[in-house]
Amino acid sequence: MPNFILTWLLTAIALIITAYIVPGFEIAGFVAALIAAVILGLVNAFIRPLLVMLTLPVTILTLGLFLLVINAITIWLVGAVTPGFAVAGFLPALIGSIILTIVSSALSLLTSRAI
């Protein structure tokens, strides 16, 4: 259970850092980031696999680059349903998904070395 809480907190922190970097990617506060992290986890667990399966031929043709579009769509969807979290359009969602991946990976790497 503590691993889940750490992952949840790291995702919320990564969302806040991403909001500072990417214009059009806005979070109202830490509570909104925590809620967005939960909804992002649920979307990644249930909706993203369906999108990946439905777009598998396109993903294969683009050698996996279409997964960036799927990540952007999931971020955009989370921004649409989460109060206090807004994504201004597809381009901020695309850039935000790339930055969020980098920041999350860096935070995970830092915490794994600290533990």
All heavy atoms as an XYZ file, in Angstrom:
847
protein
N       0.803     -1.208      0.000
C       0.000      0.000      0.000
C       0.849      1.277      0.000
O       0.514      2.203     -0.701
C      -0.953     -0.037      1.188
C      -1.980      1.043      1.165
S      -3.162      0.746     -0.145
C      -4.496      1.720      0.400
N       1.933      1.358      0.744
C       2.736      2.581      0.706
C       3.297      2.876     -0.684
O       3.470      4.029     -1.043
C       3.864      2.315      1.698
C       3.343      1.263      2.599
C       2.407      0.446      1.773
N       3.579      1.843     -1.486
C       4.071      2.053     -2.848
C       3.018      2.761     -3.698
O       3.338      3.629     -4.497
C       4.475      0.717     -3.462
C       5.260      0.899     -4.739
O       5.874      1.932     -4.972
N       5.231     -0.116     -5.573
N       1.751      2.387     -3.507
C       0.658      3.038     -4.225
C       0.574      4.517     -3.850
O       0.421      5.380     -4.720
C      -0.668      2.328     -3.931
C      -1.874      3.113     -4.349
C      -2.223      3.192     -5.682
C      -2.650      3.782     -3.419
C      -3.328      3.928     -6.086
C      -3.754      4.515     -3.810
C      -4.094      4.586     -5.145
N       0.692      4.820     -2.578
C       0.600      6.203     -2.111
C       1.777      7.019     -2.651
O       1.605      8.159     -3.084
C       0.526      6.257     -0.573
C      -0.792      5.633     -0.111
C       0.650      7.680     -0.054
C      -0.912      5.437      1.377
N       2.968      6.440     -2.647
C       4.136      7.129     -3.183
C       3.967      7.410     -4.672
O       4.243      8.525     -5.138
C       5.404      6.301     -2.934
C       6.706      6.913     -3.447
C       7.005      8.224     -2.742
C       7.845      5.928     -3.271
N       3.482      6.445     -5.414
C       3.243      6.630     -6.846
C       2.196      7.712     -7.081
O       2.347      8.555     -7.979
C       2.783      5.306     -7.488
O       3.768      4.312     -7.247
C       2.572      5.449     -8.977
N       1.156      7.710     -6.277
C       0.087      8.706     -6.378
C       0.641     10.109     -6.125
O       0.378     11.046     -6.885
C      -1.008      8.340     -5.395
C      -2.190      9.254     -5.347
C      -2.794      9.885     -6.391
C      -2.925      9.616     -4.175
N      -3.862     10.614     -5.941
C      -3.964     10.466     -4.595
C      -2.816      9.290     -2.843
C      -4.882     11.008     -3.706
C      -3.744      9.822     -1.953
C      -4.759     10.669     -2.384
N       1.426     10.262     -5.072
C       2.010     11.562     -4.744
C       2.995     12.018     -5.814
O       3.013     13.202     -6.194
C       2.701     11.504     -3.379
C       1.778     11.385     -2.169
C       2.600     11.172     -0.903
C       0.907     12.611     -2.043
N       3.812     11.092     -6.314
C       4.774     11.448     -7.357
C       4.079     11.877     -8.642
O       4.520     12.810     -9.313
C       5.726     10.289     -7.632
C       6.752      9.992     -6.549
C       7.586      8.770     -6.929
C       7.643     11.180     -6.293
N       2.981     11.230     -8.977
C       2.226     11.616    -10.172
C       1.619     12.995     -9.994
O       1.636     13.818    -10.921
C       1.132     10.578    -10.486
O       1.733      9.296    -10.646
C       0.367     10.945    -11.752
N       1.096     13.281     -8.812
C       0.533     14.607     -8.538
C       1.613     15.684     -8.628
O       1.396     16.747     -9.221
C      -0.132     14.615     -7.159
N       2.783     15.407     -8.071
C       3.889     16.363     -8.144
C       4.339     16.540     -9.598
O       4.609     17.670    -10.039
C       5.055     15.898     -7.244
C       4.644     15.992     -5.772
C       6.310     16.717     -7.502
C       5.593     15.304     -4.813
N       4.391     15.456    -10.352
C       4.770     15.536    -11.765
C       3.758     16.370    -12.556
O       4.140     17.128    -13.456
C       4.898     14.140    -12.364
N       2.480     16.249    -12.229
C       1.452     17.057    -12.893
C       1.648     18.537    -12.594
O       1.514     19.385    -13.483
C       0.054     16.609    -12.467
C      -0.478     15.346    -13.118
C      -1.717     14.849    -12.392
C      -0.786     15.590    -14.579
N       1.983     18.867    -11.348
C       2.205     20.267    -10.980
C       3.434     20.819    -11.706
O       3.408     21.936    -12.240
C       2.340     20.397     -9.452
C       0.987     20.131     -8.785
C       2.865     21.778     -9.054
C       1.029     20.039     -7.281
N       4.511     20.058    -11.745
C       5.722     20.500    -12.448
C       5.429     20.682    -13.931
O       5.855     21.671    -14.545
C       6.873     19.502    -12.214
C       7.304     19.527    -10.744
C       8.053     19.807    -13.132
C       8.263     18.423    -10.359
N       4.682     19.766    -14.510
C       4.326     19.862    -15.928
C       3.484     21.107    -16.187
O       3.654     21.776    -17.206
C       3.571     18.594    -16.381
O       4.393     17.457    -16.127
C       3.232     18.648    -17.853
N       2.582     21.437    -15.261
C       1.750     22.632    -15.422
C       2.593     23.904    -15.406
O       2.250     24.886    -16.077
C       0.694     22.679    -14.325
N       3.699     23.903    -14.657
C       4.590     25.064    -14.653
C       5.360     25.185    -15.967
O       5.690     26.289    -16.393
C       5.588     24.984    -13.492
C       5.019     25.403    -12.170
C       4.958     24.503    -11.115
C       4.539     26.701    -11.957
C       4.426     24.882     -9.891
C       4.010     27.080    -10.746
C       3.960     26.173     -9.710
O       3.430     26.545     -8.508
N       5.619     24.083    -16.617
C       6.447     24.088    -17.826
C       5.617     24.316    -19.091
O       6.027     25.068    -19.979
C       7.239     22.756    -17.941
C       8.207     22.629    -16.771
C       7.965     22.649    -19.270
C       8.889     21.268    -16.674
N       4.462     23.675    -19.183
C       3.680     23.667    -20.430
C       2.566     24.711    -20.375
O       1.689     24.636    -19.512
C       3.076     22.267    -20.676
C       2.235     22.256    -21.949
C       4.163     21.216    -20.741
N       2.581     25.685    -21.283
C       1.457     26.625    -21.342
C       0.191     25.916    -21.832
O       0.246     25.070    -22.716
C       1.912     27.681    -22.352
C       3.176     27.193    -22.955
C       3.616     25.964    -22.232
N      -0.937     26.256    -21.232
C      -2.192     25.612    -21.591
C      -2.477     24.362    -20.790
O      -3.475     23.686    -20.994
N      -1.616     24.052    -19.852
C      -1.734     22.879    -18.974
C      -1.811     23.450    -17.566
O      -0.802     23.883    -17.019
C      -0.458     22.034    -19.151
C      -0.579     20.595    -18.746
C      -0.913     19.634    -19.673
C      -0.325     20.194    -17.441
C      -0.988     18.302    -19.328
C      -0.401     18.870    -17.081
C      -0.740     17.913    -18.030
N      -3.024     23.519    -16.992
C      -3.218     24.249    -15.743
C      -3.819     23.373    -14.653
O      -4.745     22.604    -14.896
C      -4.130     25.447    -15.982
C      -3.553     26.433    -16.982
C      -4.498     27.565    -17.283
O      -5.512     27.704    -16.576
O      -4.231     28.308    -18.236
N      -3.276     23.537    -13.436
C      -3.782     22.834    -12.261
C      -4.024     23.867    -11.179
O      -3.155     24.705    -10.900
C      -2.792     21.752    -11.789
C      -2.681     20.677    -12.848
C      -3.216     21.173    -10.456
C      -1.846     19.500    -12.475
N      -5.205     23.806    -10.551
C      -5.600     24.806     -9.565
C      -4.825     24.686     -8.258
O      -4.639     25.671     -7.558
C      -7.099     24.718     -9.301
N      -4.376     23.505     -7.895
C      -3.649     23.327     -6.641
C      -3.283     21.870     -6.431
O      -3.515     21.016     -7.297
N      -2.728     21.587     -5.254
C      -2.255     20.232     -4.983
C      -3.406     19.236     -4.885
O      -3.287     18.096     -5.326
C      -1.400     20.209     -3.715
C      -0.671     18.914     -3.529
C       0.330     18.526     -4.407
C      -1.002     18.063     -2.487
C       1.002     17.323     -4.249
C      -0.339     16.847     -2.319
C       0.666     16.489     -3.198
N      -4.532     19.660     -4.326
C      -5.691     18.755     -4.216
C      -6.198     18.386     -5.609
O      -6.513     17.226     -5.876
C      -6.803     19.388     -3.361
C      -8.058     18.538     -3.373
C      -6.315     19.604     -1.931
N      -6.250     19.375     -6.492
C      -6.666     19.100     -7.878
C      -5.674     18.152     -8.552
O      -6.081     17.275     -9.333
C      -6.777     20.398     -8.665
N      -4.387     18.309     -8.244
C      -3.380     17.412     -8.808
C      -3.556     15.992     -8.282
O      -3.387     15.022     -9.027
C      -1.978     17.927     -8.494
N      -3.887     15.856     -7.006
C      -4.137     14.520     -6.439
C      -5.342     13.858     -7.098
O      -5.296     12.671     -7.440
C      -4.347     14.617     -4.921
C      -3.113     14.920     -4.082
C      -3.515     15.187     -2.637
C      -2.116     13.782     -4.151
N      -6.404     14.630     -7.295
C      -7.603     14.093     -7.951
C      -7.285     13.718     -9.400
O      -7.671     12.650     -9.884
C      -8.766     15.103     -7.876
C      -9.207     15.295     -6.424
C      -9.946     14.661     -8.737
C     -10.145     16.461     -6.204
N      -6.548     14.593    -10.092
C      -6.173     14.315    -11.483
C      -5.291     13.080    -11.574
O      -5.407     12.301    -12.525
C      -5.465     15.525    -12.083
N      -4.420     12.872    -10.590
C      -3.553     11.691    -10.593
C      -4.373     10.409    -10.469
O      -4.083      9.409    -11.130
C      -2.530     11.783     -9.468
N      -5.400     10.440     -9.626
C      -6.273      9.267     -9.476
C      -7.034      9.001    -10.773
O      -7.079      7.861    -11.264
C      -7.256      9.446     -8.306
C      -8.338      8.376     -8.318
C      -6.516      9.435     -6.984
N      -7.611     10.050    -11.346
C      -8.381      9.883    -12.582
C      -7.465      9.464    -13.733
O      -7.837      8.613    -14.546
C      -9.167     11.166    -12.908
C     -10.222     11.403    -11.814
C      -9.818     11.083    -14.277
C     -10.980     12.690    -11.931
N      -6.260     10.010    -13.777
C      -5.297      9.605    -14.808
C      -4.942      8.128    -14.666
O      -4.852      7.403    -15.664
C      -4.033     10.468    -14.729
C      -2.964     10.221    -15.785
C      -3.511     10.502    -17.184
C      -1.749     11.076    -15.507
N      -4.772      7.673    -13.450
C      -4.500      6.253    -13.221
C      -5.650      5.375    -13.684
O      -5.430      4.318    -14.303
N      -6.879      5.799    -13.405
C      -8.051      5.026    -13.832
C      -8.184      5.018    -15.358
O      -8.484      3.975    -15.955
C      -9.316      5.592    -13.188
C      -9.433      5.397    -11.677
C     -10.631      6.166    -11.125
C      -9.534      3.918    -11.335
N      -7.967      6.169    -15.971
C      -8.045      6.244    -17.442
C      -6.952      5.377    -18.070
O      -7.200      4.659    -19.039
C      -7.944      7.712    -17.918
C      -7.705      7.799    -19.417
C      -9.208      8.466    -17.544
N      -5.742      5.429    -17.504
C      -4.650      4.602    -18.028
C      -4.909      3.115    -17.811
O      -4.422      2.285    -18.582
C      -3.318      5.001    -17.400
C      -2.733      6.244    -18.022
O      -3.053      6.594    -19.152
N      -1.895      6.927    -17.279
N      -5.665      2.772    -16.790
C      -5.943      1.363    -16.512
C      -7.086      0.804    -17.360
O      -7.062     -0.372    -17.732
C      -6.267      1.175    -15.030
N      -8.080      1.624    -17.672
C      -9.269      1.098    -18.329
C      -9.467      1.589    -19.759
O      -9.795      0.802    -20.642
C     -10.524      1.428    -17.503
C     -10.528      0.770    -16.159
C     -10.319      1.499    -14.996
C     -10.714     -0.599    -16.057
C     -10.309      0.885    -13.762
C     -10.707     -1.227    -14.821
C     -10.502     -0.481    -13.671
N      -9.296      2.870    -20.019
C      -9.599      3.416    -21.347
C      -8.407      3.325    -22.290
O      -8.564      2.990    -23.464
C     -10.101      4.871    -21.219
C     -11.417      4.869    -20.436
C     -10.266      5.522    -22.578
C     -11.954      6.223    -20.105
N      -7.203      3.604    -21.794
C      -6.014      3.587    -22.651
C      -5.797      2.229    -23.326
O      -5.496      2.191    -24.531
C      -4.784      3.998    -21.853
C      -3.560      4.185    -22.729
C      -2.381      4.717    -21.905
N      -1.240      4.995    -22.742
C      -0.355      4.084    -23.115
N      -0.466      2.836    -22.706
N       0.659      4.407    -23.890
N      -5.930      1.096    -22.619
C      -5.753     -0.185    -23.319
C      -6.741     -0.382    -24.474
O      -6.375     -0.946    -25.514
C      -5.977     -1.228    -22.226
C      -5.672     -0.519    -20.957
C      -6.088      0.895    -21.179
N      -7.972      0.091    -24.305
C      -8.946      0.001    -25.395
C      -8.517      0.846    -26.590
O      -8.616      0.409    -27.742
C     -10.327      0.445    -24.912
C     -10.984     -0.449    -23.876
C     -12.270      0.188    -23.361
C     -11.279     -1.812    -24.475
N      -8.029      2.059    -26.312
C      -7.549      2.915    -27.399
C      -6.361      2.297    -28.114
O      -6.259      2.357    -29.342
C      -7.168      4.296    -26.847
C      -8.313      5.198    -26.405
C      -7.764      6.460    -25.756
C      -9.201      5.541    -27.582
N      -5.463      1.695    -27.353
C      -4.289      1.058    -27.954
C      -4.711     -0.092    -28.854
O      -4.212     -0.246    -29.976
C      -3.296      0.588    -26.859
C      -2.208     -0.285    -27.450
C      -2.686      1.788    -26.150
N      -5.644     -0.911    -28.389
C      -6.100     -2.045    -29.204
C      -6.824     -1.577    -30.460
O      -6.631     -2.153    -31.541
C      -6.999     -2.966    -28.382
C      -6.227     -3.792    -27.388
S      -7.237     -4.896    -26.393
C      -8.289     -5.662    -27.578
N      -7.657     -0.543    -30.341
C      -8.409     -0.055    -31.491
C      -7.513      0.591    -32.544
O      -7.835      0.569    -33.735
C      -9.483      0.939    -31.042
C     -10.657      0.343    -30.277
C     -11.562      1.451    -29.747
C     -11.458     -0.603    -31.165
N      -6.410      1.169    -32.110
C      -5.532      1.869    -33.047
C      -4.238      1.105    -33.321
O      -3.277      1.691    -33.823
C      -5.185      3.265    -32.495
O      -4.506      3.113    -31.240
C      -6.420      4.114    -32.324
N      -4.233     -0.172    -33.034
C      -3.014     -0.969    -33.208
C      -2.453     -0.924    -34.630
O      -1.240     -0.760    -34.801
C      -3.260     -2.412    -32.765
C      -2.021     -3.284    -32.654
C      -1.033     -2.703    -31.656
C      -2.404     -4.688    -32.246
N      -3.280     -1.025    -35.683
C      -2.698     -0.946    -37.038
C      -1.983      0.387    -37.305
O      -0.902      0.408    -37.888
C      -3.910     -1.106    -37.961
C      -4.916     -1.841    -37.143
C      -4.704     -1.368    -35.732
N      -2.575      1.489    -36.847
C      -1.954      2.801    -37.037
C      -0.668      2.889    -36.223
O       0.341      3.431    -36.682
C      -2.926      3.936    -36.647
C      -2.265      5.297    -36.764
C      -4.174      3.880    -37.491
N      -0.685      2.352    -35.022
C       0.499      2.361    -34.165
C       1.630      1.568    -34.800
O       2.792      1.994    -34.776
C       0.159      1.792    -32.775
O      -0.912      2.549    -32.218
C       1.345      1.847    -31.852
N       1.307      0.440    -35.398
C       2.331     -0.367    -36.068
C       2.877      0.374    -37.289
O       4.090      0.400    -37.517
C       1.772     -1.754    -36.455
C       1.516     -2.572    -35.178
C       2.718     -2.490    -37.379
C       0.748     -3.853    -35.408
N       1.990      0.982    -38.080
C       2.430      1.727    -39.259
C       3.334      2.903    -38.903
O       4.247      3.247    -39.653
C       1.226      2.244    -40.044
C       0.507      1.226    -40.917
C      -0.743      1.836    -41.522
C       1.429      0.728    -42.009
N       3.087      3.535    -37.763
C       3.899      4.689    -37.364
C       5.054      4.292    -36.455
O       5.711      5.164    -35.876
C       3.024      5.726    -36.640
O       2.473      5.131    -35.465
C       1.941      6.265    -37.537
N       5.293      2.988    -36.349
C       6.372      2.454    -35.520
C       6.267      2.910    -34.064
O       7.261      3.197    -33.404
C       7.736      2.829    -36.107
C       8.000      2.359    -37.540
C       9.317      2.901    -38.046
C       7.932      0.854    -37.644
N       5.031      2.983    -33.577
C       4.790      3.297    -32.174
C       4.597      4.764    -31.868
O       4.242      5.116    -30.742
N       4.833      5.641    -32.837
C       4.700      7.070    -32.572
C       3.258      7.493    -32.296
O       3.028      8.505    -31.641
C       5.268      7.884    -33.741
C       6.786      7.852    -33.876
C       7.219      8.615    -35.116
C       7.447      8.405    -32.633
N       2.299      6.713    -32.777
C       0.896      7.054    -32.526
C       0.554      6.927    -31.044
O      -0.430      7.504    -30.592
C      -0.039      6.182    -33.380
C      -1.434      6.713    -33.434
C      -1.737      7.842    -34.185
C      -2.457      6.100    -32.719
C      -3.025      8.346    -34.218
C      -3.749      6.596    -32.753
C      -4.038      7.726    -33.512
N       1.370      6.212    -30.276
C       1.136      6.123    -28.833
C       1.248      7.491    -28.174
O       0.609      7.734    -27.143
C       2.110      5.133    -28.188
C       1.867      3.671    -28.533
C       2.979      2.806    -27.960
C       0.522      3.209    -28.031
N       2.031      8.406    -28.759
C       2.086      9.773    -28.252
C       0.725     10.452    -28.378
O       0.306     11.190    -27.487
C       3.146     10.582    -29.001
C       4.597     10.170    -28.786
C       5.503     10.932    -29.748
C       5.010     10.402    -27.359
N       0.047     10.189    -29.482
C      -1.290     10.745    -29.689
C      -2.265     10.147    -28.678
O      -3.100     10.858    -28.108
C      -1.757     10.494    -31.139
C      -3.202     10.907    -31.333
C      -0.847     11.207    -32.118
N      -2.164      8.861    -28.428
C      -3.043      8.212    -27.446
C      -2.791      8.784    -26.051
O      -3.741      9.054    -25.306
C      -2.856      6.686    -27.483
C      -3.386      6.142    -28.800
C      -3.554      6.018    -26.300
C      -3.127      4.684    -29.020
N      -1.524      8.996    -25.699
C      -1.220      9.610    -24.405
C      -1.816     11.010    -24.306
O      -2.353     11.396    -23.268
C       0.297      9.673    -24.187
C       0.893      8.325    -23.905
O       0.202      7.378    -23.559
N       2.199      8.221    -24.081
N      -1.728     11.781    -25.388
C      -2.303     13.121    -25.402
C      -3.815     13.077    -25.241
O      -4.399     13.884    -24.507
C      -1.917     13.843    -26.686
N      -4.449     12.125    -25.904
C      -5.909     11.992    -25.790
C      -6.307     11.654    -24.359
O      -7.286     12.197    -23.830
C      -6.434     10.936    -26.790
C      -6.301     11.470    -28.220
C      -7.876     10.548    -26.484
C      -6.555     10.436    -29.294
N      -5.556     10.766    -23.708
C      -5.896     10.412    -22.318
C      -5.716     11.609    -21.384
O      -6.544     11.840    -20.509
C      -5.076      9.208    -21.821
O      -3.690      9.499    -21.916
C      -5.398      7.961    -22.613
N      -4.649     12.390    -21.577
C      -4.431     13.589    -20.752
C      -5.548     14.600    -20.997
O      -6.072     15.211    -20.069
C      -3.059     14.224    -21.069
C      -1.941     13.280    -20.700
C      -2.909     15.576    -20.394
C      -1.330     13.441    -19.364
N      -5.903     14.764    -22.252
C      -6.970     15.698    -22.619
C      -8.288     15.258    -21.989
O      -9.059     16.079    -21.488
C      -7.076     15.744    -24.127
C      -7.699     16.982    -24.707
C      -8.112     18.098    -24.043
C      -7.967     17.214    -26.080
N      -8.613     19.014    -24.935
C      -8.535     18.498    -26.193
C      -7.776     16.467    -27.232
C      -8.919     19.050    -27.409
C      -8.162     17.023    -28.436
C      -8.729     18.299    -28.529
N      -8.563     13.973    -22.007
C      -9.778     13.437    -21.396
C      -9.789     13.683    -19.889
O     -10.808     14.107    -19.330
C      -9.897     11.939    -21.687
C     -11.082     11.203    -21.081
C     -12.389     11.739    -21.659
C     -10.963      9.714    -21.329
N      -8.674     13.447    -19.242
C      -8.587     13.690    -17.793
C      -8.804     15.171    -17.499
O      -9.502     15.521    -16.546
C      -7.232     13.199    -17.236
C      -7.033     13.634    -15.799
C      -7.130     11.684    -17.348
N      -8.235     16.035    -18.325
C      -8.444     17.468    -18.146
C      -9.897     17.877    -18.327
O     -10.373     18.816    -17.683
N     -10.619     17.155    -19.166
C     -12.027     17.485    -19.413
C     -12.936     17.072    -18.262
O     -13.968     17.705    -18.032
C     -12.494     16.816    -20.704
N     -12.562     16.031    -17.522
C     -13.461     15.524    -16.474
C     -13.009     15.853    -15.048
O     -13.744     15.592    -14.109
C     -13.669     13.992    -16.596
C     -14.309     13.642    -17.919
C     -12.379     13.238    -16.388
N     -11.820     16.435    -14.900
C     -11.297     16.706    -13.567
C     -11.471     18.176    -13.215
O     -10.959     19.046    -13.922
C      -9.798     16.349    -13.492
O      -9.630     15.001    -13.913
C      -9.266     16.507    -12.087
N     -12.165     18.457    -12.106
C     -12.271     19.860    -11.684
C     -10.912     20.371    -11.188
O     -10.200     19.680    -10.473
C     -13.292     19.811    -10.543
C     -13.326     18.397    -10.091
C     -12.892     17.551    -11.246
N     -10.553     21.570    -11.614
C      -9.286     22.157    -11.207
C      -8.110     21.774    -12.087
O      -6.987     22.187    -11.839
N      -8.355     20.969    -13.113
C      -7.306     20.565    -14.043
C      -7.821     20.823    -15.449
O      -8.861     20.299    -15.837
C      -6.957     19.088    -13.853
C      -5.933     18.558    -14.825
C      -4.750     19.218    -15.054
C      -6.163     17.372    -15.505
C      -3.803     18.719    -15.943
C      -5.230     16.853    -16.388
C      -4.046     17.534    -16.606
N      -7.106     21.662    -16.195
C      -7.565     22.031    -17.534
C      -6.422     21.905    -18.532
O      -5.283     22.268    -18.240
C      -8.097     23.459    -17.533
N      -6.756     21.376    -19.691
C      -5.817     21.293    -20.805
C      -6.456     22.063    -21.951
O      -7.570     21.749    -22.364
C      -5.529     19.829    -21.197
C      -4.539     19.762    -22.334
C      -5.034     19.045    -19.999
N      -5.748     23.094    -22.452
C      -6.334     24.045    -23.388
C      -6.561     23.502    -24.790
O      -7.271     24.114    -25.570
C      -5.470     25.302    -23.456
N      -5.994     22.381    -25.145
C      -6.177     21.848    -26.485
C      -5.311     20.627    -26.703
O      -4.669     20.118    -25.769
N      -5.277     20.173    -27.953
C      -4.526     18.959    -28.246
C      -3.026     19.173    -28.137
O      -2.314     18.316    -27.618
C      -4.889     18.431    -29.641
C      -4.156     17.166    -29.973
C      -4.538     15.967    -29.403
C      -3.064     17.183    -30.827
C      -3.844     14.794    -29.682
C      -2.370     16.023    -31.120
C      -2.770     14.822    -30.546
N      -2.514     20.296    -28.637
C      -1.074     20.534    -28.594
C      -0.539     20.614    -27.155
O       0.468     19.972    -26.849
C      -0.701     21.772    -29.394
C       0.791     22.000    -29.623
C       1.415     20.821    -30.360
C       1.022     23.279    -30.388
N      -1.192     21.363    -26.253
C      -0.733     21.318    -24.862
C      -0.828     19.912    -24.253
O       0.012     19.525    -23.444
C      -1.658     22.291    -24.132
C      -2.131     23.216    -25.169
C      -2.205     22.403    -26.432
N      -1.842     19.145    -24.667
C      -1.963     17.771    -24.174
C      -0.814     16.911    -24.685
O      -0.252     16.102    -23.939
C      -3.305     17.173    -24.602
N      -0.437     17.095    -25.947
C       0.667     16.327    -26.526
C       2.002     16.681    -25.866
O       2.731     15.795    -25.415
C       0.740     16.565    -28.035
C       1.825     15.806    -28.788
C       1.562     14.309    -28.723
C       1.880     16.271    -30.228
N       2.277     17.975    -25.773
C       3.523     18.407    -25.135
C       3.504     18.038    -23.658
O       4.510     17.579    -23.104
C       3.733     19.921    -25.339
C       3.915     20.230    -26.827
C       4.923     20.425    -24.533
C       3.852     21.697    -27.165
N       2.353     18.220    -23.018
C       2.222     17.880    -21.603
C       2.429     16.407    -21.328
O       3.041     16.033    -20.318
N       1.953     15.544    -22.225
C       2.144     14.109    -22.011
C       3.617     13.723    -22.121
O       4.094     12.872    -21.364
C       1.302     13.300    -22.997
O       1.785     13.427    -24.317
N       4.335     14.378    -23.019
C       5.770     14.096    -23.155
C       6.523     14.591    -21.917
O       7.334     13.858    -21.334
C       6.323     14.735    -24.446
C       5.702     14.071    -25.671
C       7.841     14.642    -24.491
C       5.941     14.799    -26.971
N       6.254     15.815    -21.507
C       6.919     16.384    -20.325
C       6.542     15.598    -19.076
O       7.391     15.311    -18.223
C       6.560     17.880    -20.155
C       7.021     18.686    -21.364
C       7.142     18.448    -18.866
C       8.515     18.726    -21.566
N       5.271     15.215    -18.955
C       4.817     14.445    -17.792
C       5.547     13.109    -17.707
O       5.944     12.683    -16.617
C       3.310     14.223    -17.850
C       2.674     13.482    -16.687
C       2.828     14.273    -15.390
C       1.213     13.205    -16.962
N       5.757     12.462    -18.832
C       6.495     11.197    -18.851
C       7.937     11.398    -18.388
O       8.451     10.619    -17.575
C       6.467     10.595    -20.266
O       5.118     10.371    -20.659
C       7.235      9.286    -20.316
N       8.567     12.442    -18.876
C       9.957     12.720    -18.496
C      10.050     13.046    -17.009
O      10.911     12.514    -16.300
C      10.537     13.861    -19.361
C      10.653     13.412    -20.819
C      11.880     14.334    -18.824
C      10.933     14.540    -21.797
N       9.171     13.922    -16.529
C       9.206     14.326    -15.114
C       8.881     13.142    -14.205
O       9.547     12.933    -13.183
C       8.241     15.508    -14.864
C       8.101     15.809    -13.386
C       8.718     16.746    -15.604
N       7.877     12.353    -14.566
C       7.523     11.183    -13.753
C       8.670     10.185    -13.691
O       8.952      9.623    -12.623
C       6.282     10.491    -14.323
O       5.162     11.302    -14.214
N       9.317      9.982    -14.819
C      10.461      9.050    -14.842
C      11.593      9.564    -13.965
O      12.216      8.787    -13.227
C      10.961      8.857    -16.261
O       9.959      8.270    -17.058
N      11.872     10.848    -14.042
C      12.942     11.440    -13.227
C      12.612     11.336    -11.742
O      13.479     10.979    -10.926
C      13.171     12.888    -13.628
N      11.375     11.637    -11.369
C      10.980     11.537     -9.958
C      11.038     10.096     -9.466
O      11.481      9.845     -8.338
C       9.579     12.113     -9.755
C       9.444     13.627     -9.858
C       7.975     14.035     -9.786
C      10.233     14.326     -8.780
N      10.603      9.168    -10.282
C      10.663      7.757     -9.900
C      12.106      7.295     -9.720
O      12.428      6.558     -8.789
C       9.968      6.883    -10.943
O       8.605      7.158    -10.984
N      12.965      7.739    -10.611
C      14.386      7.389    -10.519
C      15.007      7.973     -9.248
O      15.748      7.290     -8.552
C      15.127      7.887    -11.753
C      16.599      7.533    -11.851
C      16.771      6.009    -11.964
C      17.228      8.212    -13.044
N      14.676      9.219     -8.944
C      15.210      9.842     -7.731
C      14.730      9.157     -6.463
O      15.510      8.969     -5.529
C      14.820     11.324     -7.697
C      15.545     12.249     -8.660
C      14.941     13.647     -8.612
C      17.029     12.302     -8.341
N      13.454      8.800     -6.424
C      12.939      8.147     -5.203
C      13.409      6.706     -5.083
O      13.587      6.226     -3.972
C      11.396      8.205     -5.153
O      10.873      7.602     -6.339
C      10.914      9.616     -5.019
N      13.628      6.038     -6.198
C      14.103      4.655     -6.101
C      15.548      4.620     -5.598
O      15.943      3.692     -4.915
C      13.983      3.933     -7.439
O      14.885      4.469     -8.374
N      16.321      5.634     -5.942
C      17.700      5.698     -5.449
C      17.755      6.127     -3.995
O      18.666      5.761     -3.272
C      18.513      6.670     -6.286
C      18.830      6.138     -7.655
C      19.778      7.014     -8.384
N      20.058      6.450     -9.688
C      20.889      6.971    -10.543
N      21.536      8.080    -10.232
N      21.090      6.410    -11.710
N      16.761      6.933     -3.562
C      16.750      7.406     -2.186
C      16.312      6.325     -1.202
O      16.660      6.353     -0.032
C      15.838      8.623     -2.063
N      15.547      5.357     -1.682
C      15.006      4.326     -0.791
C      15.961      3.220     -0.596
O      16.796      2.758     -1.036
C      13.668      3.802     -1.319
C      12.653      4.917     -1.267
C      13.196      2.608     -0.538
C      11.311      4.572     -1.846
